[in-house]
Amino acid sequence: MDGCLAVDREVDKFLSKLSSFNHSVNRNLVECGQLLDRSKSLSESDQYDKAMETVSKVKSVAQTVANDHKDLHFFNLQIGKSVDKNFVASDPNIMHWLSWRVNKNRR
């Protein structure tokens, strides 16, 4: 039972991080869209400066998303490590269940 709770804690961490990631990506995409919309109404001389500001912001957002995405992989890996740590693959009950699943899928 402790093993299940340990894995459950890791899954909760992952889901929390995933929710935060989704919120951050959505917020940043809306902000980039607003910058683009504002730049459309500027004069030609101001558009270049605004375009460069928008490009800089988009690069920053892309880097942030990439880093946060890497973090998600770390939390996903932690779930796998917790499963490996808390459950033994050679447990006869698990092996029986796995062989039953394999045979069932072959039919």
C-alpha positions in Angstrom: 0.0 0.0 0.0 2.9 2.4 0.7 4.2 1.8 -2.8 0.9 2.9 -4.3 0.8 6.0 -2.1 4.4 6.9 -3.2 3.5 6.5 -6.9 0.3 8.5 -6.3 2.4 11.4 -4.8 4.6 11.4 -7.9 1.6 11.4 -10.2 0.1 14.3 -8.2 3.3 16.3 -8.6 3.3 15.6 -12.4 -0.3 16.6 -12.8 0.3 19.8 -10.8 3.3 20.7 -13.0 1.3 19.8 -16.2 -1.5 22.1 -15.1 0.9 24.9 -14.4 2.6 24.3 -17.8 -0.7 24.5 -19.6 -1.7 27.7 -17.9 1.7 29.3 -18.6 1.7 28.3 -22.3 -1.9 29.6 -22.8 -1.1 32.9 -21.0 2.1 33.5 -23.1 0.4 32.6 -26.4 -2.4 35.1 -25.6 0.2 37.8 -24.8 2.1 37.1 -28.1 -1.2 37.3 -30.0 -2.0 40.7 -28.4 1.4 42.0 -29.3 0.9 41.0 -32.9 -2.6 42.6 -33.0 -1.3 45.8 -31.6 1.6 46.0 -34.1 -0.9 45.9 -37.0 -2.4 49.3 -36.1 1.0 51.1 -36.0 2.5 53.3 -38.6 5.2 51.7 -40.9 8.1 53.4 -39.0 6.8 52.1 -35.6 6.1 48.6 -37.0 9.8 47.7 -37.3 10.5 48.4 -33.6 7.3 46.6 -32.5 8.1 43.7 -34.8 11.6 43.3 -33.2 10.0 43.5 -29.8 7.4 40.9 -30.8 10.2 38.6 -32.2 12.1 38.9 -29.0 9.0 38.1 -26.9 8.2 35.1 -29.1 11.8 33.8 -28.7 11.6 34.2 -25.0 8.2 32.4 -24.8 9.6 29.5 -26.9 12.6 29.1 -24.7 10.4 29.1 -21.6 8.0 26.5 -23.1 11.0 24.3 -24.0 12.5 24.5 -20.5 9.1 23.8 -18.9 8.6 20.9 -21.3 12.0 19.4 -20.1 10.8 19.7 -16.5 7.7 17.7 -17.4 9.9 14.9 -18.7 11.8 15.0 -15.3 8.5 14.6 -13.3 7.4 11.8 -15.7 10.7 10.0 -15.1 10.2 10.3 -11.3 6.9 8.4 -11.7 8.8 5.5 -13.4 11.5 5.5 -10.7 8.9 5.4 -8.0 7.2 2.4 -9.7 10.5 0.7 -10.0 11.4 1.4 -6.4 8.2 0.3 -4.9 7.2 -2.7 -7.0 9.0 -5.9 -7.8 8.6 -7.2 -11.3 9.4 -10.7 -10.3 6.4 -10.8 -7.9 4.6 -14.1 -8.9 1.2 -12.3 -8.8 2.4 -9.7 -11.3 4.0 -12.2 -13.5 0.9 -14.3 -13.6 -1.2 -11.3 -14.4 1.2 -10.2 -17.2 1.2 -13.7 -18.8 -2.6 -13.8 -18.6 -2.7 -10.3 -20.4 -0.2 -11.4 -23.1 -2.1 -14.7 -23.7 -5.4 -12.8 -23.8 -4.1 -10.3 -26.4 -2.8 -13.1 -28.6 -6.3 -14.6 -29.0 
